Amino acid sequence: MATDLSLLGEVLVISSLFLLGVGYYLSEKGHNFLGKHFPKKIGHNISILGWLSLGFFWWIQVEHYILIKDPVNALFCAAAVPFFGYLAYHEYLSVIWKESYEPLRWLAAMTVVAGGIYFFVERVPLLAGWLIHLVAEQSIWILDIFGIENTLGSIDYGEGSRIYRPGSEHQEVRVSVEGGDWKDPLAPSVNIVLACTALQSMIIFVGGVICTKAPLNRRFNAFLATVPPIYILNLIRNAVVIWLTYEHVWGDDTFFWAHAVIGKVGSLIALIFLAIAVFHFLPEMQDSILGVIDLPLREAPKNAQGVPFAKGMPMMVVYITIFGLILFPFGVSADSINSQGIEVDWPLEEIYVLSLVLIFISFFLLFFYRDPYREIQEGIVSPADGLVQKAIKKNGMIKISIFMGLQNVHVNRSPIDGRIISQKHKPGGYTPAFSKDSDKNERLITKLDTNIGIFKVTQIAGFLVRRIVSYVKPNSKIDKGERIGLIHFGSRVDLAFEEAGIELKVKERDRILAGQTVAVFTPMSSLSVSEKILEGPKRIISKLKATALEGGD
């Protein structure tokens, strides 16, 4: 199983870097290749696959970190799919909005450059060994300056090919350092591995600098202000860790305190100051980073298709989804670990069951709170998805009642162009929306002034979640098909308007979608003289009745 995962990991990481690179290239302005034009959206679609592949690559590393009892890195890897999935989601928004988001493109380019360098060095033992030995040799040289003698061992390549080694097997490449005046023969030995070279930190800055659109001289200055200092400071860190360990300063825990606490905290502080330095030379890079951080605040361009999920969706839905996806790889690893006869003190099977429950709940909630794009039809359109419970003409008014089941989209839309003249919230009961008593439920009544009369849209709460979310305000203009609000779970929407000149296009038991035509208005100008004589008085009377009813509910 472990071998299968290593091979799968290689496919995923190579594919992700390739796809992100191609996606970045095509998403810039589109390109012609072999006589065929590839538009920008093709690039964004390819980037979606690239981000997801990278997320799954880190996902399958969870098992490795469970086996070596490293819960922190296991947790970071488990969080990869939600994180990179979120980046893929924004690539999807770039497709439907027909607008590239430059900070996201910068992140993709940086990932390709930095990731390509790192994985190339990591998977070629001869190259990794050379770098590890160089760093170890120079770290010992610093100690020699202060008269501290240490012996540098040869490169230990472990087992396997020295040309290419997949998966986590690169970690076998190491260089040992032996203390000259060893205080305790039982103290842990110090081995320099790839993580001790600061390669990860350096390539992050290298990738960021290379991929930032700025004059070459400023990028070169940013490189000099970051990469050489990182390399030198890392040598000092290694030297201090080696000296403290072999001096046995804090007993058996010396290596832990020197490496995991002092070394990592010091590295973090240094990286903060170096980031400030690089931002001095490259404010464009800072803008790109802030743009990535601000992805949740990204807004759709004017008149663009909206996001596929309803505005007003509870954040709890997002938290459940993320938590379920993070727990899932821990649970999946249980079978593989058990098949290897390895015992782990983690409740992996219980975690697996919990993750499946959370993922099922999240899929249901995401399905419920979906808000798909709709082509708005001609005429007066339905404000809601669902089953027509009532479609009648009475007292000069037309009334259509639409029941929304759990399977329907619960985002409601304006039936016609107009201006919102009022909104009134009325408290009430919470009986099922399909019940006759639902007429007494809590509701939000929105009145629209249109060129053919007053329209009234009534959103009625159901019995599960008693909340109606409005997207509009009084005195604001609204276009036909524009979203007016959301009703949580089972609910009903009533549409009422003047009868005169309007022909119903739906009947009871019809299933309709928001944005579909439910009625059409015939203007007087399109009627014949005889039709005008017959229809005119009816419309006048209907108008008077509707005006009289305007103040009511």
Number of C-alpha atoms within 10 A of each C-alpha: 10 15 10 8 16 19 12 16 23 17 13 21 21 18 18 27 24 17 25 29 23 19 27 24 18 22 28 16 13 17 15 10 8 5 7 8 11 15 15 22 24 17 25 31 20 22 30 24 19 26 28 22 25 24 25 23 25 20 25 24 23 23 23 18 16 21 15 10 14 12 13 11 15 24 18 16 23 27 22 22 25 21 17 20 20 17 22 24 17 21 28 19 22 20 18 17 19 16 17 19 18 14 22 22 24 23 22 22 24 24 23 23 20 23 20 18 17 17 15 13 20 25 22 17 27 18 15 25 26 15 18 24 24 13 24 25 18 16 23 22 17 16 18 13 9 8 9 15 16 19 12 17 15 12 18 16 19 14 11 13 15 17 10 16 18 18 19 13 18 25 17 16 24 25 24 17 21 16 19 11 12 14 14 13 10 8 17 15 14 19 18 22 23 22 12 18 22 18 21 16 18 20 20 18 22 20 21 27 25 19 21 22 14 15 9 12 10 15 22 13 16 24 21 12 17 22 19 12 16 21 17 14 15 23 23 18 21 24 21 18 22 26 21 16 28 25 17 18 15 13 13 14 13 19 24 15 17 21 18 12 12 15 18 14 12 13 17 11 10 15 17 10 12 19 16 14 16 23 15 16 20 21 14 16 23 19 14 21 16 12 19 20 12 11 15 10 9 12 12 16 11 8 7 12 15 19 19 16 16 20 18 16 17 12 8 11 17 15 13 20 20 19 18 23 22 22 22 21 26 25 22 19 20 22 12 14 19 11 9 10 8 10 10 14 7 13 11 20 15 12 19 19 14 17 24 16 13 21 19 14 16 22 14 14 19 17 15 21 26 18 19 13 11 12 9 17 15 14 19 24 24 30 33 32 25 26 21 22 18 18 21 16 15 9 11 18 19 21 19 23 21 29 23 24 18 16 13 21 24 27 27 25 24 27 31 24 18 22 20 21 16 15 19 13 13 12 12 14 16 21 19 17 24 18 10 9 12 21 17 15 23 21 27 22 18 24 22 26 18 15 10 17 16 21 25 23 25 22 29 27 32 27 18 14 13 18 17 21 16 19 15 16 15 14 14 12 14 21 14 20 24 18 23 21 21 24 27 22 25 22 30 30 27 22 22 19 21 25 23 23 16 19 14 18 13 18 15 14 13 13 15 20 18 26 26 21 20 23 17 15 14 12 11 14 8 9 12 10 11 9 11 16 11 11 15 15 12 16 19 12 13 19 20 14 15 22 14 10 13 14 7 7 10
